[in-house]
Structure formats: structure tokens, C-alpha cells
């Protein structure tokens, strides 16, 4: 059984998220004087791209600020479908971009957050592995075709720098091994976790 279909973004990744930076005090509470780096004077709002690997590895960070997602842009690829495809697309992009942890493990971390707000059916959980492969193929094939039409638009192939290697590595890992890794990551978030991924 699939979840009820709805409108999905279709291109959800770090360059399409608007973030607000909130100042945090020592007790980890948001200060009243939180500020936003998003201009509010009619300027064009530029998307907030930040590299998780750099910010996580930044020893100068005083942990006095946190990023809070406040919006999403670029709805040009939106369509009505099942939410599993949105999950697969987001995981695909995360796997391409992550540098500090195993790309396969990043899916488990994403799912831990996703499952606090949404569910996937048992059938969708079973299909997620192949849906991520589909997302890789779609990203690289469509990006390459669009680049042939417009070779000056290098954005169309930015994900391909590391992406082909990540996709090949993911292709060579069995579904049961991937499910095992995802279950291990999800277990870290909840001691009462029951394996959702069966193989």
C-alpha cells in the first residue's frame, strides 16, 4: 500500500532551501533577538547554500547560532505523486554531497528526521532502495541532456562531479546490506526502534 499522493517538490536539495540563522544562548534557547540573513528590503532573496561538511567540521563555530529552514524555492519540477519519490530525490542529493560520513548512512539520518513528521508504508520502505537508484539515473540523464542543449550552464552537471562514483558504489551494495545500515543508523535515534527495513 502506498501513502496518499500529494504535491512533491521534485528538486529538494541544499540550494533550494532558505534558512534563517537564530542565535542560541547557553541554555540552548532561542534568544529574542534572533536575526535573519534573508534580506527584507525588497532585494532578491538568494537561496542559502551551505556545505554541511564544512560547517560540521568548523572548529571556530561557537554553537551560538543554528540554521532553521524557513522556506523552499524552485518549484519548477513540482508534480503530484507519491511522497516516496520526494524522499528518494532528497536522499540522492544528500548522498552526492556528503563528505564526512558514508553516503549510504546519510539516508538513515535523513529518514530519522523524516519519520518524526511523516510515515512511509511497508511497501514504500521496501521500494526506497530502487527509488534512490531511479533518482540517480534521472538526475544524471536529464542533467546531461539539458547540458548538451546549453553547454554554458555548468549548474546542470554540478551533481555529476562526485555523483557517478557515489551511484556506482551504491549500485554495488546489496539491498539487504543497505537496509541493515539504515536500521543501524535509525537505532541510534531511538532505543525502542524496531527494524523498519526488512530484507
C-alpha positions as CSV (number, residue, x, y, z in Angstrom):
1,X,0.0,0.0,0.0
2,X,1.2,3.5,-0.8
3,X,0.7,6.7,1.1
4,X,-1.8,9.1,-0.4
5,X,-0.2,11.0,-3.3
6,X,0.4,14.8,-3.0
7,X,2.4,17.6,-4.4
8,X,6.1,17.0,-4.2
9,X,8.9,19.5,-4.8
10,X,10.8,17.2,-7.1
11,X,14.2,19.0,-6.7
12,X,14.7,19.2,-3.0
13,X,18.4,19.9,-2.1
14,X,20.5,22.4,-0.2
15,X,20.4,25.1,-3.0
16,X,16.6,25.3,-2.8
17,X,16.3,25.8,1.0
18,X,16.0,29.3,2.6
19,X,17.4,29.3,6.1
20,X,17.3,31.7,9.0
21,X,20.1,31.9,11.5
22,X,18.9,32.0,15.0
23,X,21.1,33.0,17.9
24,X,21.1,30.5,20.8
25,X,22.0,31.2,24.4
26,X,23.9,28.8,26.7
27,X,20.7,27.0,27.8
28,X,20.0,26.2,24.1
29,X,17.0,28.5,23.9
30,X,16.4,30.9,21.0
31,X,17.2,34.4,22.1
32,X,14.5,37.1,21.5
33,X,16.9,39.0,19.3
34,X,17.3,36.3,16.7
35,X,18.2,37.6,13.3
36,X,17.7,36.6,9.8
37,X,20.3,36.7,7.0
38,X,17.5,36.9,4.5
39,X,17.0,40.4,3.2
40,X,13.7,42.0,3.9
41,X,14.0,45.2,1.9
42,X,12.8,44.0,-1.4
43,X,16.1,42.6,-2.6
44,X,16.1,39.4,-4.5
45,X,16.4,36.6,-2.0
46,X,19.3,34.3,-2.8
47,X,18.9,30.7,-1.8
48,X,21.0,29.7,1.2
49,X,23.6,27.1,0.1
50,X,25.8,25.8,2.9
51,X,28.1,22.8,3.0
52,X,27.2,20.5,5.8
53,X,30.6,19.0,5.7
54,X,32.3,22.4,6.2
55,X,30.0,23.6,9.0
56,X,30.2,20.4,10.8
57,X,34.0,20.4,10.7
58,X,34.3,24.1,11.6
59,X,36.2,24.3,14.9
60,X,35.7,28.1,15.1
61,X,31.9,27.7,15.4
62,X,30.8,28.8,18.9
63,X,27.5,27.0,18.6
64,X,25.8,30.3,19.3
65,X,23.8,30.1,16.1
66,X,21.7,27.4,14.4
67,X,20.1,27.2,11.0
68,X,16.4,26.9,10.8
69,X,14.7,26.1,7.5
70,X,12.2,28.8,6.7
71,X,11.3,28.2,3.1
72,X,11.8,26.3,-0.1
73,X,12.2,27.8,-3.6
74,X,12.3,26.5,-7.2
75,X,9.0,24.7,-7.7
76,X,9.7,24.2,-11.4
77,X,10.0,20.4,-11.0
78,X,6.9,20.0,-8.7
79,X,4.4,17.4,-9.6
80,X,1.7,15.3,-8.0
81,X,3.0,11.8,-7.0
82,X,3.8,9.6,-4.0
83,X,6.0,11.0,-1.3
84,X,8.5,8.2,-1.6
85,X,9.8,9.9,-4.7
86,X,10.5,13.1,-2.8
87,X,12.3,11.1,-0.1
88,X,14.4,9.3,-2.8
89,X,15.3,12.5,-4.5
90,X,16.4,14.2,-1.3
91,X,18.4,11.1,-0.2
92,X,20.1,11.0,-3.7
93,X,21.2,14.7,-3.4
94,X,22.4,14.1,0.2
95,X,24.4,11.1,-0.8
96,X,26.1,13.1,-3.6
97,X,27.0,16.0,-1.3
98,X,28.0,14.3,2.0
99,X,31.7,14.0,2.7
100,X,32.0,13.3,6.4
101,X,30.1,10.1,6.7
102,X,29.3,7.1,4.5
103,X,26.8,8.2,1.8
104,X,24.6,5.2,2.5
105,X,24.4,6.1,6.2
106,X,23.2,9.6,5.4
107,X,19.9,8.1,4.2
108,X,19.4,6.7,7.7
109,X,20.0,10.1,9.3
110,X,17.6,11.8,6.8
111,X,14.9,9.1,7.5
112,X,15.2,9.6,11.3
113,X,14.2,13.2,10.8
114,X,11.6,12.4,8.2
115,X,9.9,9.8,10.3
116,X,9.3,12.4,13.1
117,X,6.9,14.1,10.7
118,X,5.8,11.6,8.1
119,X,5.5,7.9,7.6
120,X,6.1,5.5,4.7
121,X,4.2,2.3,4.2
122,X,5.9,-1.1,4.4
123,X,5.7,-1.3,0.6
124,X,7.3,2.1,0.2
125,X,10.1,1.2,2.6
126,X,10.8,-1.9,0.5
127,X,10.9,0.2,-2.7
128,X,13.0,3.1,-1.4
129,X,16.3,1.4,-2.4
130,X,15.3,1.1,-6.0
131,X,13.7,4.6,-6.0
132,X,17.0,6.1,-4.9
133,X,18.7,4.4,-7.9
134,X,15.9,5.9,-10.1
135,X,16.7,9.3,-8.7
136,X,20.4,9.0,-9.5
137,X,19.6,7.9,-13.1
138,X,17.1,10.7,-13.6
139,X,19.5,13.3,-12.2
140,X,22.4,12.3,-14.4
141,X,20.5,11.6,-17.6
142,X,18.3,14.7,-17.6
143,X,21.2,16.9,-16.4
144,X,23.4,15.6,-19.3
145,X,20.7,16.0,-21.9
146,X,20.0,19.6,-20.7
147,X,23.7,20.3,-20.7
148,X,24.0,19.2,-24.3
149,X,21.4,21.8,-25.2
150,X,23.1,24.5,-23.1
151,X,26.8,23.7,-22.5
152,X,27.3,27.1,-20.9
153,X,25.1,26.2,-18.0
154,X,27.5,24.3,-15.8
155,X,25.0,24.1,-12.9
156,X,23.3,21.3,-14.9
157,X,26.2,18.9,-14.3
158,X,27.4,20.0,-10.8
159,X,26.0,16.9,-9.2
160,X,27.9,14.7,-11.6
161,X,31.3,15.6,-10.3
162,X,31.1,13.1,-7.4
163,X,27.7,11.6,-8.3
164,X,28.7,9.0,-10.8
165,X,31.2,7.4,-8.3
166,X,28.6,7.5,-5.5
167,X,25.9,6.0,-7.7
168,X,28.3,3.2,-8.8
169,X,29.2,2.4,-5.2
170,X,25.6,2.4,-4.2
171,X,24.7,0.1,-7.1
172,X,27.3,-2.4,-5.8
173,X,25.8,-2.6,-2.3
174,X,23.0,-5.2,-1.9
175,X,19.6,-4.1,-0.8
176,X,19.9,-6.2,2.3
177,X,23.2,-4.5,3.3
178,X,21.7,-1.1,2.7
179,X,18.7,-1.9,4.8
180,X,20.9,-3.2,7.6
181,X,22.9,0.0,7.5
182,X,19.8,2.2,7.6
183,X,18.4,0.2,10.5
184,X,21.7,0.6,12.4
185,X,21.5,4.4,12.0
186,X,17.8,4.6,12.9
187,X,18.5,2.6,16.0
188,X,20.8,5.3,17.3
189,X,17.9,7.8,17.3
190,X,15.5,5.5,19.3
191,X,16.4,2.8,21.7
192,X,12.9,1.2,21.1
193,X,13.4,1.2,17.4
194,X,12.0,-1.9,15.6
195,X,13.7,-2.6,12.2
196,X,11.6,-1.0,9.6
197,X,13.7,-2.3,6.7
198,X,13.4,-6.0,6.1
199,X,15.4,-7.9,3.5
